[in-house]
């Protein structure tokens, strides 16, 4: 049975793992890559990662409650990051820690973990899972530490069950009798979410907001295409033309003028992009056939998100929600595909680009949630 709090724990696990890899690489670079052991011994730091994962398992096996799971997620994530950081040593005959594809492969492992976890936890919870998670929340009552928010959440879970279910009915009666602790002051994260919600509702009323979003995503796409151009120099003329087409198409789709004026601009923008793509292919007839599979994949992974950005811009006059979702798709393609090649070429430096793209993705997810809340409020 699935834990409904698992996404929160998994996010902590991933963040802790990425922080461990980044911290280890920075520390080793700053200290000249010291060895622990001396003489003929070298205690690899993957062993410390295994020790941390063992400690996380000990917490999960020996203690109950959300706090134990939260600690295990952080400790286990740090252990996993410390372990996987030495992947290059176990893929090469000479135990090469600096094996160039290692960072790209580590990135693939993290992406695969995320996709697998999301697939497993995407489906609606079953009756047994709802009841089990409600019982998990009852642990707070046993500890005499249940607050009104936890009680409301448990009651909400039980409300989705059959009211005639004897287990659900018994738990509901028990929850009604629990002595609650005073509600805690909203945490920093809750206060930040409230502030962001208020900020978003103010920003969407500003006329310049949509223009700023469009300009940001055009610049983001242009940056991805420029990086691809630097890595695949044979395709530079074609990418320059594609960048010019993207900028012109974006300018044509910028909001402004009468509302009906956006419709004729879409065919014009698509015509510009088609002309830029056809011209780019014509300019590179000799260079493109000589490209390797990896170079083709890198170009495709940079160009496809740009196409989604144009689609998002075209959808913006009709629906902000559709536009935000399309932009989110573009960012996810960059995170899951384009960043792989960035890690292959830049290794450690690519973490900063990944952090920026994750920030953009989180921002878009927040905007989508706020737009859905706005729609729900309008319907109410």
JOVENTA-V332050 format. One record per backbone hydrogen bond with DSSP energy under -0.5 kcal/mol. NH is the residue of the N-H (numbers start at 1). CO is the residue of the C=O. If there is no record, write none. Layout:
# JOVENTA-V332050
nh=NH co=CO
nh=NH co=CO
This chain:
# JOVENTA-V332050
nh=4 co=2
nh=6 co=3
nh=8 co=5
nh=9 co=5
nh=10 co=6
nh=11 co=7
nh=12 co=8
nh=13 co=9
nh=14 co=10
nh=15 co=11
nh=16 co=12
nh=17 co=13
nh=18 co=14
nh=19 co=15
nh=20 co=16
nh=21 co=17
nh=22 co=18
nh=23 co=19
nh=24 co=20
nh=25 co=21
nh=26 co=22
nh=27 co=23
nh=28 co=24
nh=29 co=25
nh=30 co=26
nh=31 co=27
nh=32 co=28
nh=32 co=29
nh=33 co=28
nh=37 co=35
nh=38 co=41
nh=41 co=38
nh=43 co=36
nh=44 co=42
nh=47 co=44
nh=48 co=44
nh=49 co=45
nh=50 co=46
nh=51 co=47
nh=52 co=48
nh=53 co=49
nh=54 co=50
nh=55 co=51
nh=56 co=52
nh=57 co=53
nh=58 co=54
nh=59 co=55
nh=60 co=56
nh=61 co=57
nh=62 co=58
nh=63 co=59
nh=69 co=65
nh=70 co=66
nh=71 co=67
nh=72 co=68
nh=73 co=69
nh=74 co=70
nh=75 co=71
nh=76 co=72
nh=77 co=73
nh=78 co=74
nh=79 co=75
nh=80 co=76
nh=81 co=77
nh=82 co=78
nh=83 co=79
nh=84 co=80
nh=85 co=81
nh=86 co=83
nh=87 co=84
nh=89 co=86
nh=90 co=86
nh=90 co=87
nh=91 co=88
nh=92 co=88
nh=95 co=92
nh=96 co=88
nh=97 co=95
nh=99 co=96
nh=102 co=99
nh=103 co=100
nh=104 co=100
nh=105 co=101
nh=106 co=102
nh=107 co=103
nh=108 co=104
nh=109 co=105
nh=110 co=106
nh=111 co=107
nh=112 co=108
nh=113 co=109
nh=114 co=110
nh=115 co=111
nh=116 co=112
nh=117 co=113
nh=118 co=114
nh=119 co=115
nh=120 co=116
nh=121 co=117
nh=122 co=119
nh=130 co=126
nh=131 co=127
nh=132 co=128
nh=133 co=129
nh=134 co=130
nh=135 co=131
nh=136 co=132
nh=137 co=133
nh=138 co=134
nh=139 co=135
nh=139 co=136
nh=140 co=137
nh=141 co=137
nh=141 co=138
nh=142 co=138
nh=143 co=139
nh=144 co=141
nh=145 co=140
nh=148 co=181
nh=151 co=147
nh=152 co=148
nh=153 co=149
nh=154 co=150
nh=155 co=151
nh=156 co=152
nh=157 co=153
nh=158 co=154
nh=159 co=155
nh=160 co=156
nh=160 co=157
nh=161 co=158
nh=165 co=162
nh=169 co=165
nh=170 co=166
nh=171 co=167
nh=172 co=168
nh=173 co=169
nh=174 co=170
nh=175 co=171
nh=176 co=172
nh=177 co=173
nh=177 co=174
nh=178 co=175
nh=180 co=178
nh=181 co=146
nh=191 co=187
nh=192 co=188
nh=193 co=189
nh=194 co=190
nh=195 co=191
nh=196 co=192
nh=197 co=193
nh=198 co=194
nh=199 co=195
nh=200 co=196
nh=201 co=197
nh=202 co=198
nh=203 co=199
nh=204 co=200
nh=205 co=202
nh=206 co=203
nh=209 co=206
nh=211 co=207
nh=212 co=208
nh=213 co=209
nh=214 co=210
nh=215 co=211
nh=216 co=212
nh=217 co=213
nh=218 co=214
nh=219 co=215
nh=220 co=216
nh=221 co=217
nh=222 co=218
nh=223 co=219
nh=224 co=220
nh=225 co=221
nh=226 co=222
nh=227 co=223
nh=228 co=224
nh=229 co=225
nh=230 co=226
nh=231 co=227
nh=232 co=228
nh=233 co=231
nh=235 co=232
nh=236 co=233
nh=239 co=235
nh=240 co=236
nh=241 co=237
nh=242 co=238
nh=243 co=239
nh=244 co=240
nh=245 co=241
nh=246 co=242
nh=247 co=243
nh=248 co=244
nh=249 co=245
nh=250 co=246
nh=251 co=247
nh=252 co=248
nh=253 co=249
nh=254 co=250
nh=254 co=251
nh=261 co=258
nh=262 co=259
nh=263 co=260
nh=264 co=260
nh=265 co=261
nh=266 co=262
nh=266 co=263
nh=267 co=263
nh=268 co=264
nh=269 co=265
nh=270 co=266
nh=271 co=267
nh=272 co=268
nh=273 co=269
nh=274 co=270
nh=275 co=271
nh=276 co=272
nh=277 co=273
nh=278 co=274
nh=279 co=275
nh=280 co=276
nh=281 co=277
nh=282 co=278
nh=283 co=279
nh=284 co=280
nh=285 co=282
nh=288 co=284
nh=289 co=285
nh=290 co=287
nh=291 co=288
nh=296 co=292
nh=297 co=293
nh=298 co=294
nh=299 co=295
nh=300 co=296
nh=301 co=297
nh=302 co=298
nh=303 co=299
nh=304 co=300
nh=306 co=302
nh=307 co=303
nh=308 co=304
nh=309 co=305
nh=310 co=306
nh=311 co=307
nh=312 co=308
nh=313 co=309
nh=314 co=310
nh=315 co=311
nh=316 co=312
nh=317 co=313
nh=318 co=315
nh=319 co=315
nh=323 co=319
nh=324 co=320
nh=325 co=321
nh=326 co=322
nh=327 co=323
nh=328 co=324
nh=329 co=325
nh=330 co=326
nh=331 co=327
nh=332 co=328
nh=333 co=329
nh=334 co=330
nh=335 co=331
nh=336 co=332
nh=337 co=333
nh=338 co=333
nh=339 co=334
nh=340 co=337
nh=341 co=337
nh=341 co=338
nh=342 co=338
nh=343 co=339
nh=344 co=340
nh=345 co=341
nh=346 co=342
nh=347 co=342
nh=347 co=343
nh=349 co=346
nh=350 co=347
nh=351 co=348
nh=352 co=349
nh=353 co=349
nh=354 co=350
nh=355 co=351
nh=356 co=352
nh=357 co=353
nh=358 co=354
nh=359 co=355
nh=360 co=356
nh=361 co=357
nh=362 co=358
nh=363 co=359
nh=364 co=360
nh=365 co=361
nh=366 co=362
nh=367 co=363
nh=368 co=364
nh=369 co=365
nh=370 co=366
nh=371 co=367
nh=372 co=368
nh=373 co=369
nh=374 co=370
nh=375 co=371
nh=376 co=372
nh=377 co=373
nh=378 co=374
nh=379 co=375
nh=380 co=376
